[in-house]
Each structure stands twice: as C-alpha cells, then as structure tokens.
Amino acid sequence: MSSSLYKNKSTKIDMTSGSIMKNVLLFAIPIVIGNILQQLYTTVDTLVVSNFCGDSALAAVGTSSQPVEVLLCIFLGIGAGVSILVSQSVGAGKMDRVKDLSATAVSFIYMTGIPIALLGWMLTPFILQFMHVPEDVWNEALIYTRIVFLGALGNIGYNMNAGILRGLGDSAASLWFLIVSGIANIILDLVFVAGMGYGVAGAAAATSIAMFLSWLVSIFYIRKRFSELQFSVLPRTMNRHDLKAILEIGLPIGLNNSLFSFGHMALQILVNEQGRQFMAGASVAGRITGLTNIAITAMSSAASTFAGQNYGASNYRRLKDGYIMIPFVSGILTLSFGLMAISFRMPILRFFSQDEMVLLYASRYVVVILLSQWCYAVFNCISNIVNGLGYVKYTTLINLMMLWAVRIPTAYVIDRFFDGTYIMVCFPISFLFGMLCMIGYYVFSPSWKEVMSRADRF
C-alpha cells in the first residue's frame, strides 16, 4: 500500500485490524455528526419556510422531496458501488485500482449530473401531476422541485466523492464538507427567504448552492489529502472495465433506491389525498424521524466499509466476528434515539406549526415510525454488510419486496378500509418484514455460509 497516499493516517480507519466496534463507531461518529448537520439545515429550511411562507409552502417542500429522490437515488446507489469497490481495493492493497476507480467516478458525475438537471426541470410538471399535488400547493411545489433539480450535479458530485472517501476509510472528511454547506445553507436561507422574500424558491436555491459548495470542497480535499489519486476537477478518463464493475454493483443498489423512492412518491400520493394539514404534519414529522435515522445511516456506512475492506483482505474470521455485533448495536442506538425523540416530540413540533391538527398528525406519525425504526436499522445494517461483499442481488430483491409487496399494499388497504391518516402504520410492518428476511439470509444463504466456512478454515 502506498505510504504517501496515507500520509495523514489520522483521517483513515483501517477496518481490518483492532477492535471491531471501536473502529466502526469511530468511523460512524463523523457520519452521525454530519447527518445531524444535514438534518439541521433541512430543518432550518422547514423552519424558515413555515415561519415566513406558511403551511402551503411547508406542504410544497414536503411533497417536492420525493420526485427529486427518484431520479437522484439511482446515481447515489452507483456512488455506493464506487465506495464498495474502493474499500475492497484498499483491503487488497490495490491502490492503482483506487486511482482508476476515482477517475472513472469523476467522469461519471458529469455524464449523469447534467442530464438529470435538465430532465428533472422538464419533467417536474408531469411528476407533480402524477402525485396529485393539490392546486393550492402546486405553484410552490413546481418552483421548489425545479430549482432543486438544477442542483443535481452538485448533489451527485458530493455523494460520489463522499463514497470514495468512505471506501478509503476516511469518514471524517464528509463532516467538514457538511459543516461548510450547512452554514452556507442557513445563511442563504435567511438571506433569500427571510431577508429578500423569495419564498420556497429561495429555500430551494439555498439548498442547491450549498450542495455545489460541498462538492467543490470535497474535490479540493481529495486533491490535497490523497494527492497520488491525481483527482481531477473535470472529467479526464473513463476506464470501461471499472465502469462496468461500478455499474454491476452500484446499478442494482441505485435502481433499488430509485424504485424505493418512487414507492415513497406513490405513498406521497396517499398523503396528499388526506389534505393540506396532513401533508404539513407528515412533512414536519419527517424532520424528527430524519434526525433519528442518523444512527442507521452511519452504522450502515461503517458496516459496508467494514465488510468491503475485510472481504478484500480475505479476513473472513473478522467478518464472522462482526456480522451480528454491528447490526445489534445499530438497532440499540436507533431505538435509544427514537425513544428520546418521542419524549420531546411536542415541544419540537411546535417550532414548526401552531395548527393543532397539523401537530396531531405529526405527533401520531412520529410515534408510529420511531417505535419500530430499530427493525429498519438491523435490516439496513445487515443489507450493507452483504452489499460490502458485492452480493447485491438478494438485498435488492428484499428492498423491492419490502416496499412494493408489503408497504404500499398495506398503505392502500389502510387508506381504503380504515382511516387514511394512519397510513404510516405500513412502515413498521415493512420494517419487520425486511429485518426477518435479512436475518434469514444469514441463516439460509449458501453464499453467506461459504463466507462463514472460510472463516473457520483460515
């Protein structure tokens, strides 16, 4: 392994040696803090919009996030594929491969980011029409969604670079990028929305500009800290072999994420049909449930890097030592965050709205989701361990079944035969289904049994 590539060893966590949970937690902590900051500036968006623009604008921001995710998530999944391949290459000591993967990733950012921005702008009216966005929310949802789509290049670029750094074992860098973008987003929110009165357009512009800034900072960080990668600002080369490998792993994850977000958009249709107050309540609740999701994202990223590096290093014994421990700790942390948030939900919710019906719906939504989110934490952590080995087909299938065979049908049954304002009950049912399926993978999968048998042989 090139020593100069890791001349700043304090930024790199080697998952192939030392205490498993200490390394996982050290890797996860910067991601946790970064996710808090990310949630903070989206929460500031919501606070500024709700206080300066009203409940209609708040509902518009809440419903507009889903169509953006549908197109972006497929490419963010491909970024996860880059992270997995980089982590496996680092574990195997193949640093020339890391360099090639990074160069291909830069080209891929531009190849996809610019078309998505243009396509998103053109398709936004049709997407919102498909989502049954109410007339009193339409105009604000249209402008917010279009402007956020224009920031797609920055969003994809940042997440791709963050994936490369996670694969290298450097999770702390993303924290600093998010600090920069978070501060910029808050300042721009206050200037554009509170100061200049640009409304939801100002909030969307603040978010997009902040993501571009975060992407640019990540580029200069990689160029300085990992100079041997010869990381370029503009596309320079595209290795077809590496692109194929990236797509083989990342495309199933990305398609799964995209279909997952499309499913959420289908659920958003049901949310929209409950009226403006329920839409606003669900949007506000999402700020709290998003905060409690931080442990899931952080531990899952750490689990993927742990699995990738140890699999690349053929360190099967270490994989066996960590494959149950990491999901268990993730579930405990998520449940703890959830119970804490439930305890303080009403004072927090009142920052966003004074409408009693909005608060009622938001409170109900928060309690239902957070009492069950630990199941999703266990599911997601196991999925990322399996993905880290490159075995993405099963996890993709279970993700799709969890959404399309369980969550969406359950939501439509609740809406048609019971009370539509309880459609969030579909989430805990699907969380439990997904967790049981991934535990089943550990127990019954021949591929996983083979990996575990290698642990006993080596």
C-alpha positions in Angstrom: 0.0 0.0 0.0 1.3 3.4 -0.9 2.5 5.2 2.2 2.2 8.7 0.7 -1.4 8.1 -0.2 -2.0 7.8 3.5 0.5 10.4 4.8 -2.3 11.7 7.0 -3.1 8.4 8.7 -5.3 10.1 11.4 -8.0 10.5 8.7 -8.0 6.8 7.8 -9.6 4.0 9.8 -8.3 0.5 9.0 -11.3 -1.9 9.5 -9.1 -5.0 9.0 -7.4 -4.7 12.4 -8.1 -3.6 16.0 -11.3 -3.5 18.0 -14.2 -4.1 15.6 -16.8 -1.9 17.4 -14.2 0.8 18.3 -13.3 1.2 14.6 -17.0 1.0 13.5 -18.0 3.7 16.0 -15.0 5.9 15.2 -16.0 5.6 11.5 -19.7 6.2 12.3 -19.3 9.2 14.6 -18.3 11.7 12.0 -21.2 10.5 9.8 -23.6 10.8 12.7 -22.5 14.4 13.3 -22.6 15.1 9.5 -26.1 13.7 9.3 -27.2 15.8 12.2 -25.8 18.9 10.4 -27.5 17.8 7.2 -30.8 17.3 9.0 -30.2 20.7 10.7 -30.0 22.6 7.5 -33.0 20.8 6.1 -34.8 21.6 9.3 -33.8 25.2 9.0 -35.3 25.1 5.5 -38.5 23.9 7.1 -38.4 26.4 10.0 -37.8 29.3 7.7 -40.4 28.3 5.2 -43.0 27.6 7.8 -42.5 30.8 9.7 -42.1 33.1 6.6 -44.2 31.4 4.0 -47.0 29.4 5.7 -48.4 25.9 5.8 -49.0 25.7 2.0 -45.3 26.3 1.3 -44.4 23.8 4.0 -46.6 21.2 2.3 -45.0 22.1 -1.0 -41.5 21.5 0.4 -42.5 18.2 1.9 -44.1 16.8 -1.2 -41.3 18.0 -3.5 -38.5 16.0 -1.9 -39.9 12.7 -3.3 -39.6 13.2 -7.1 -36.1 14.6 -6.7 -35.0 11.5 -4.8 -36.5 9.2 -7.5 -34.0 10.4 -10.2 -31.1 11.1 -7.9 -31.2 7.9 -5.8 -30.1 5.7 -8.7 -26.9 7.6 -9.1 -26.3 7.8 -5.4 -26.6 4.0 -5.4 -23.9 3.9 -8.0 -21.8 6.1 -5.7 -22.3 3.3 -3.1 -20.9 0.9 -5.7 -17.8 3.0 -6.0 -17.4 3.0 -2.2 -17.7 -0.8 -2.1 -15.1 -1.3 -4.8 -12.7 1.2 -3.3 -13.0 -0.4 0.1 -12.3 -3.8 -1.4 -9.3 -2.5 -3.3 -7.9 -0.8 -0.2 -8.3 -4.0 1.8 -6.4 -5.9 -1.0 -3.7 -3.1 -1.2 -4.5 -2.4 -4.9 -4.1 1.4 -4.9 -3.7 1.7 -8.6 -7.2 0.4 -8.9 -8.4 3.0 -6.4 -6.9 5.7 -8.7 -8.6 4.3 -11.8 -12.0 4.0 -10.0 -11.7 7.6 -8.8 -11.0 8.9 -12.3 -13.9 7.0 -13.7 -16.2 8.3 -11.0 -15.3 11.9 -11.8 -16.3 11.3 -15.5 -19.5 9.6 -14.4 -20.6 12.6 -12.3 -20.7 14.9 -15.3 -22.0 12.2 -17.6 -25.1 11.8 -15.4 -25.5 15.0 -13.3 -26.1 17.5 -16.2 -28.7 15.4 -18.0 -30.6 14.8 -14.7 -30.8 18.5 -14.0 -32.2 19.2 -17.5 -34.5 16.2 -17.5 -35.8 17.0 -14.0 -36.7 20.6 -14.9 -38.7 19.4 -17.9 -40.5 16.5 -16.2 -41.4 18.3 -13.0 -45.0 19.4 -14.0 -45.8 15.8 -15.1 -44.4 14.3 -11.9 -46.4 16.7 -9.7 -49.5 15.9 -11.7 -48.9 12.2 -11.2 -48.5 12.8 -7.5 -51.9 14.5 -7.2 -50.4 17.7 -5.8 -53.3 19.9 -4.7 -53.9 23.2 -6.6 -53.2 25.4 -3.5 -49.7 23.8 -3.3 -48.9 23.4 -7.0 -47.1 26.6 -7.9 -44.7 26.5 -4.9 -44.1 22.7 -5.3 -43.3 23.4 -9.0 -40.6 26.1 -8.5 -39.1 24.3 -5.5 -38.7 21.0 -7.3 -37.3 22.5 -10.4 -34.6 24.5 -8.6 -33.6 21.6 -6.5 -33.2 19.5 -9.7 -30.8 22.2 -11.0 -28.6 21.3 -8.1 -28.4 17.7 -9.1 -24.8 17.9 -10.4 -23.5 19.2 -7.0 -25.6 16.6 -5.1 -24.3 13.7 -7.2 -20.7 15.0 -7.1 -20.7 15.4 -3.3 -22.2 12.0 -2.7 -19.8 10.3 -5.2 -16.8 11.9 -3.6 -18.0 11.0 -0.1 -18.4 7.4 -1.2 -14.8 7.4 -2.4 -13.6 8.7 0.9 -15.6 6.2 2.9 -14.1 3.4 0.9 -10.7 4.8 1.7 -11.6 4.7 5.4 -11.9 8.5 5.8 -15.4 9.2 7.1 -14.4 12.4 9.0 -13.9 14.5 5.8 -17.5 14.4 4.9 -18.3 16.0 8.3 -16.3 19.1 7.4 -17.9 19.3 4.0 -21.3 19.3 5.6 -20.3 21.9 8.1 -19.3 24.2 5.2 -22.5 23.5 3.2 -24.7 23.6 6.3 -23.5 27.0 7.4 -23.9 28.3 3.8 -27.4 26.9 3.6 -28.5 28.5 6.8 -27.1 31.9 5.8 -28.6 31.7 2.3 -31.9 30.6 3.8 -32.0 33.7 6.0 -30.9 36.0 3.1 -33.1 34.6 0.3 -36.3 33.7 2.3 -36.3 35.8 5.4 -34.4 38.8 4.1 -35.3 39.0 0.4 -38.7 37.3 0.5 -38.0 34.8 -2.3 -40.2 32.1 -0.5 -39.7 28.5 -1.4 -37.6 29.4 -4.5 -35.1 31.0 -2.1 -35.1 27.9 0.1 -34.5 25.6 -2.9 -31.7 27.9 -4.2 -30.0 27.9 -0.8 -30.1 24.0 -0.7 -28.7 23.7 -4.3 -25.9 26.2 -3.8 -24.9 24.6 -0.6 -24.6 21.2 -2.2 -22.4 22.6 -5.0 -20.2 24.2 -2.4 -19.9 21.0 -0.5 -18.9 19.2 -3.8 -16.2 21.7 -4.6 -14.8 21.5 -1.1 -14.6 17.7 -1.4 -12.7 17.9 -4.7 -10.0 20.1 -3.2 -9.8 18.0 -0.1 -9.2 14.8 -2.1 -6.7 16.5 -4.3 -4.7 17.8 -1.3 -5.0 14.9 1.1 -4.8 12.0 -1.3 -2.5 13.5 -3.9 -1.5 10.2 -5.5 -5.0 9.7 -6.8 -4.4 12.6 -9.1 -8.0 13.5 -8.6 -9.3 15.9 -11.3 -11.9 18.7 -11.2 -13.1 18.0 -14.7 -13.6 14.6 -16.4 -10.4 13.2 -17.8 -10.6 9.5 -18.4 -13.1 6.7 -18.3 -12.0 3.1 -17.7 -14.6 0.8 -19.2 -13.7 -2.2 -17.1 -14.0 -0.1 -13.9 -17.3 1.5 -15.1 -18.7 -2.0 -15.8 -17.6 -3.1 -12.3 -19.1 0.0 -10.7 -22.4 -0.5 -12.5 -22.6 -4.2 -11.7 -22.6 -3.4 -8.0 -24.0 0.1 -7.9 -26.7 -0.1 -10.5 -28.8 -2.7 -8.6 -28.4 -0.6 -5.4 -29.3 2.5 -7.4 -32.3 1.0 -9.1 -33.5 -0.3 -5.8 -33.1 3.1 -4.2 -34.8 4.8 -7.1 -37.7 2.3 -7.1 -37.8 2.7 -3.3 -38.1 6.5 -3.7 -40.7 6.0 -6.4 -42.6 3.9 -4.0 -42.4 6.7 -1.4 -43.7 9.0 -4.1 -46.6 6.6 -4.5 -47.2 6.8 -0.8 -47.0 10.6 -1.0 -50.0 10.5 -3.3 -51.9 9.0 -0.4 -50.5 11.6 2.0 -51.6 14.4 -0.5 -55.1 12.9 -0.6 -55.5 13.4 3.1 -55.3 17.2 2.6 -53.0 20.1 3.3 -52.9 19.7 7.1 -51.9 16.1 6.9 -49.3 16.9 4.3 -47.8 19.6 6.5 -47.9 17.2 9.5 -46.1 14.5 7.6 -43.5 17.0 6.4 -42.9 18.2 10.0 -42.7 14.7 11.3 -40.1 13.8 8.7 -37.7 16.3 10.3 -37.8 14.4 13.6 -37.8 10.9 12.1 -34.9 12.0 9.9 -32.9 13.0 12.9 -33.4 9.6 14.5 -32.3 8.0 11.2 -28.7 9.2 11.7 -27.5 6.1 13.6 -28.9 3.9 10.8 -27.1 5.7 8.0 -23.8 6.0 9.9 -23.7 2.4 11.2 -24.7 1.1 7.7 -22.0 3.0 6.0 -19.5 1.7 8.6 -20.8 -1.8 8.1 -20.3 -1.6 4.3 -16.8 -0.4 4.6 -16.0 -3.0 7.3 -17.3 -5.8 5.1 -15.6 -4.5 1.9 -12.2 -4.0 3.5 -12.1 -7.3 5.3 -13.5 -9.2 2.3 -10.9 -7.6 0.1 -8.2 -8.6 2.6 -9.6 -12.2 2.8 -10.1 -11.6 6.6 -13.1 -13.9 6.9 -12.6 -14.5 10.6 -13.1 -10.8 11.3 -16.2 -10.7 9.2 -17.6 -13.6 11.3 -16.8 -11.7 14.5 -18.6 -8.5 13.3 -21.6 -9.6 11.3 -24.0 -9.9 14.2 -22.4 -7.4 16.6 -22.7 -4.4 14.3 -26.4 -4.7 13.4 -27.3 -5.3 17.1 -25.5 -2.1 18.2 -27.2 -0.2 15.3 -30.6 -1.4 16.5 -29.9 -0.4 20.1 -28.7 3.1 19.1 -31.7 3.7 16.8 -34.2 2.7 19.5 -32.5 4.9 22.0 -32.6 7.9 19.7 -36.2 7.1 18.9 -37.4 6.9 22.5 -35.6 10.2 23.3 -37.3 11.9 20.3 -40.7 10.6 21.2 -40.3 12.0 24.7 -39.6 15.6 23.4 -41.7 15.5 20.2 -44.3 18.1 21.1 -42.0 21.0 22.1 -40.0 20.3 18.9 -43.1 20.1 16.7 -44.4 23.4 18.0 -41.4 25.1 16.5 -42.8 24.3 13.0 -46.5 24.8 13.4 -49.2 26.1 15.8 -52.0 24.4 13.9 -53.4 21.8 16.3 -54.5 19.4 13.5 -51.0 19.6 11.9 -49.5 18.9 15.3 -51.9 16.0 16.0 -51.0 14.3 12.7 -47.3 15.0 13.1 -47.2 13.6 16.6 -49.0 10.4 15.6 -46.7 9.9 12.6 -43.6 10.3 14.8 -44.7 7.8 17.5 -45.6 5.1 14.9 -42.4 5.4 13.0 -39.9 5.7 15.9 -41.2 2.8 17.9 -40.4 0.5 15.0 -37.4 2.1 13.3 -34.9 -0.1 15.2 -36.1 -3.0 13.0 -35.1 -1.0 9.9 -31.7 -0.3 11.5 -31.0 -4.0 11.8 -32.3 -4.7 8.3 -30.2 -1.9 6.7 -27.0 -2.8 8.6 -27.2 -6.5 7.5 -28.0 -5.4 4.0 -24.9 -3.2 3.9 -22.7 -5.9 5.2 -23.9 -8.2 2.4 -23.6 -5.4 -0.2 -20.0 -4.8 1.0 -19.1 -8.3 -0.2 -20.6 -7.4 -3.6 -23.7 -9.7 -3.1 -26.3 -7.1 -4.0 -29.0 -9.2 -5.8 -30.7 -10.5 -2.7 -30.7 -7.2 -0.8 -32.1 -5.5 -3.9 -34.9 -8.1 -4.1 -35.8 -7.8 -0.4 -35.8 -4.0 -0.6 -38.2 -4.1 -3.5 -40.5 -6.6 -1.8 -40.4 -4.7 1.4 -41.8 -1.7 -0.5 -43.9 -3.0 -3.3 -45.2 -6.2 -1.8 -45.6 -5.0 1.8 -45.5 -1.3 2.5 -47.5 0.1 -0.5 -50.3 -2.5 -0.5 -50.6 -2.1 3.3 -50.9 1.6 3.0 -53.6 1.3 0.3 -55.5 -1.2 2.4 -55.4 1.2 5.4 -56.5 4.1 3.3 -59.4 2.3 1.7 -60.8 0.2 4.5 -59.7 2.1 7.7 -58.5 5.7 8.3 -56.1 7.2 5.8 -54.5 9.4 8.4 -53.0 6.2 9.8 -51.2 5.1 6.6 -47.8 5.4 8.3 -48.6 2.1 10.1 -47.4 0.5 6.8 -43.8 1.4 7.8 -43.4 -0.8 10.9 -45.0 -3.7 9.1 -42.5 -3.4 6.2 -39.5 -2.8 8.7 -40.3 -6.1 10.4 -40.6 -8.0 7.1 -37.2 -6.7 5.9 -35.4 -7.4 9.1 -36.7 -11.0 9.2 -35.7 -11.6 5.6 -32.1 -10.3 6.1 -31.8 -12.5 9.3 -33.0 -15.3 7.1 -30.1 -14.6 4.6 -27.6 -15.1 7.4 -29.3 -18.4 8.3 -30.1 -19.9 4.9 -27.9 -18.3 2.1 -25.3 -20.7 0.6 -23.2 -17.7 -0.4 -23.1 -16.4 3.2 -22.5 -20.0 4.6 -19.5 -20.2 2.2 -18.0 -17.0 3.6 -18.5 -18.2 7.1 -16.9 -21.6 6.3 -13.8 -19.7 5.1 -13.6 -18.0 8.5 -13.3 -21.5 10.1 -10.6 -22.6 7.5 -8.3 -19.6 7.7 
